[in-house]
Amino acid sequence: MRKLMLVAFTLILSVVAVNVSAQSFLKQLSNNVKKEIVNQVAGEVKKQVNKGVEKLTGEQQSQEQQSQAQTQQEQSQAQPVQAQEAPSQEASSTIQVNDIQTIATMIEYGALSGKLNGHEWVDLGLPSGTRWATCNVDATSPEQPGKLYAWGETATKTSYTAETCKLYNKDVADFSGDKTYDLAALKWGDGWRMPTKKEFDELLHFCTWKYVQKGGRWGAEITSMKNNNSIFLPATGSKEGTSHQEANGCGMYWTSTPYADKGSEGIHEYHFGAALGEMGVAECFYGFAIRPITDYDVNTEIPSSGEINGHKWVDLGLPSGLKWATCNIGSKAVDQDGDHYAWGEVIPYTDNESKKNKLSGKESGDIAGQEAYDAARALWGGTWRLPTEADFKELVENCTFEWTSIGRRSGLKVTSKANGNYIFLPASGVFKQSSDSYGFSKNQNKYASYWTSTPERSSYHYGAYALNCSSTNCIILSSDRFCGYSIRPVSE
């Protein structure tokens, strides 16, 4: 299949308003891709309807939590508690921390702009801290498009076809940072690389998009919702064969990420015209532009007491001697969210296509340490496991809770009353089946939500207990098992 695959539902919904450039892309769609787009349109419309129904203010969510806690307390009084399912009623949904103190930022975000190897970057306040370059590869100003390259190739050429493409029909994994294929890393040096799909998704989710003209060239102005900084992605067009198409109207940018982890099935890319700006999929032989990124390098380490299987832990002087990890599952630093999981699942929420929970509606005991259901044990191994409801209760009773920020993330500093050691629980938000967008959770930086391993004490078997915290209150209550929460492992 040699037609450009643009997986973008907006292209179909806005066809009347789309400019000539966008229309020309529509003509290149194959029948299979059109069918795929129609399916995505239906799914996206359904998602948007559900999103509108589910839109809640922070105040409404707080009221919902209080209502759930009251309902659970009534249920626990009306229904017998099975000893093998959960701790005693003393460790109940009424466990809460009130009047959380707000303290100053522990570790600052760092500079809002700078240079690396002579190339400028800007901080857009993204959760990951990823810094975006102000220019494309081969450009000397933000308005210049630079040169266009086939995916994974490090030199331009006269003809862009499947026959001249080195990686066409080959299975190649994401190569961000690999100088063999990553032009940004090769040309701009250590520290620079091509953005992954997830990093482009993050850019679009946490920034606004506007089609503007700068320096005589049209393009997409991407502005941060966090700090109002912006970057400009100029229209670049694309190359197919020996022709340069839509050079002054549309922008086409590669990510380093192949579709379905196979380069032979297309590559994730970002495209825009006057009436659209979306992620899509294109075959790797096309010539697109490249906008480099560099990682956040502010030191956000916190003191730790040791390591198990390469993962650091902190001694909080708890009566049980329990060790708490310094990071969430899936994170590389204490100020990163990591992955979210449905209760009892060991596949990250965004990778779980069904978004369903295999234990939903099924009777279950506490899953701590069960490799089939405990993501901490399955992914970190050794003695790591999910914390129980009783473990969180111990944390509440023996530590102080303060709302603060460290690096890129707001969250809770949980400090031992016994020895002054602490952990940081980033406010990573929650995934719900009809509320996730671009693979990012709702209410990041507002709510810290963490699973326990303890199922809800009821005969319905649709809930499990979780720690839910805002800047003013923490409460342990039951949540639907299909929701995507963070996991902070513990070990004896």
HUTA-V149650 format. One record per helix or strand of 3 or more residues. SS is the DSSP state (hx for helix, st for strand). FROM is the first residue (numbers start at 1). LEN is the number of residues. If there is no record, write none. Layout:
BEGIN
ss->{SS SS}
from->{FROM FROM}
len->{LEN LEN}
END
This chain:
BEGIN
ss->{hx hx hx hx st st st st hx st hx st st st st st st hx hx st st st st st st st hx hx hx st st st st st st st}
from->{9 20 31 58 96 113 119 131 183 192 197 207 217 230 238 243 251 259 263 267 276 287 292 306 311 323 349 375 389 399 409 422 448 463 473 484}
len->{5 8 24 21 3 4 5 3 6 3 9 8 8 5 4 3 8 3 3 7 7 3 3 3 5 3 3 6 10 8 8 5 8 7 8 3}
END
